[in-house]
Amino acid sequence: MRILVTGGAGFIGSHLVRRLVVQGGHEVVNLDALKYSGNLANLKAIETDARHTFVHGDIGDQPLVERLLREHRIEGVINAAAETHVDRSILDPGAFARTDVVGTGVLLEEARRAGLQRFLQVSTDEVYGSVETGMSIESDRLAPRSPYSASKAGGDLLALSYWTTYRFPVMVTRGSNTYGPNQYPEKFVPLFVTNAIDNQPLPLYGDGRQCRDWLAVQDHCSAIEHVFLRGEPGEIYNVGGGNEWENITVAEQIVGYLGKSRDLIRLVQDRPGHDRRYAVDCSKLRRLGWNPGVPFEEGLRTTIQWYQEHEDWWRTIKSGEFRTYYEQMYGKRLKEGSKFEVRS
């Protein structure tokens, strides 16, 4: 197929584009605004592949989106463009609404007008809110608790309304906490790995007992492709790795693998509205024929190795705008934080 992938220079998007082009043989037009987390280095492996066309631009640019759909005879859209980090959404909620809601609306309307065959909205399990017990299913009430998850929920609802109102073939995937190579080092795993490599403290929010279902990026991308090609219009599909771990346990695994002291782990002031637990029931997607394939311990080990072997990639990032952000988020917290006491 000829597919427009948005956000394809980011973490999940770049893995997805490489998969669609190299393994799937699809023709991909990759639209990315190259904001702070977009990185053309993530696409180096396919920079000369004729099946991949990169376009620098914003999904909210209606004339650009309209032109790309027409000129490239696009048949389907996968919207992976998003502002994604909860901490940054607390600092600048408006940016999240502009991209995740307004930008999604532009894509939907232009795709509908062009008569496209498929539209997949890539979303997050965070739209369900904190899940103290049990697991979220696709029909559960949305209860987002941060500007990020609220903006993603808004994009989901807008997308699904296009199925109800226009019968435009929209599908939604809601993925759990994704990790892997090329992830911007503001996120939990790459931040802790790169800090530990440099013997810098690992700022762990609250008591560190927040629980997440960890999903390897290659599994997430295989699920997105599977739903895009085989999913039913108007449906939502949860995507989880089946790997529930508390943040503190993941932090301990990281320092353990790297041979670092647990004294690097620092308990710091929690962020506002921090969700305690996410967990999704993926039986609907399993019935469609998809299953995750990467055990967490294996995926975490290979991810840590990637950051060890690609210091040039992340050191360039952490020396720029990132330093200002990091100091704003963690400077005071780390000064007031405490060392983690090893559990018996």
Secondary structure as UniProt FT lines:
FT   STRAND          2..6
FT   TURN            8..9
FT   HELIX           11..18
FT   HELIX           19..23
FT   STRAND          27..32
FT   TURN            36..37
FT   HELIX           40..46
FT   TURN            47..48
FT   TURN            50..51
FT   STRAND          52..56
FT   TURN            59..60
FT   HELIX           62..71
FT   TURN            72..73
FT   STRAND          76..79
FT   HELIX           86..91
FT   HELIX           93..97
FT   HELIX           98..103
FT   HELIX           104..113
FT   TURN            114..115
FT   STRAND          118..124
FT   HELIX           125..128
FT   TURN            138..139
FT   HELIX           147..166
FT   STRAND          170..175
FT   STRAND          177..179
FT   TURN            181..182
FT   TURN            185..186
FT   HELIX           188..197
FT   TURN            198..199
FT   STRAND          202..205
FT   TURN            206..207
FT   STRAND          211..216
FT   HELIX           217..230
FT   TURN            233..234
FT   STRAND          236..239
FT   STRAND          244..246
FT   HELIX           247..258
FT   HELIX           262..264
FT   STRAND          265..268
FT   TURN            272..273
FT   HELIX           283..287
FT   TURN            288..289
FT   HELIX           296..309
FT   HELIX           311..318
FT   TURN            319..320
FT   HELIX           321..326
FT   HELIX           327..331
FT   HELIX           332..336
FT   STRAND          338..339
//
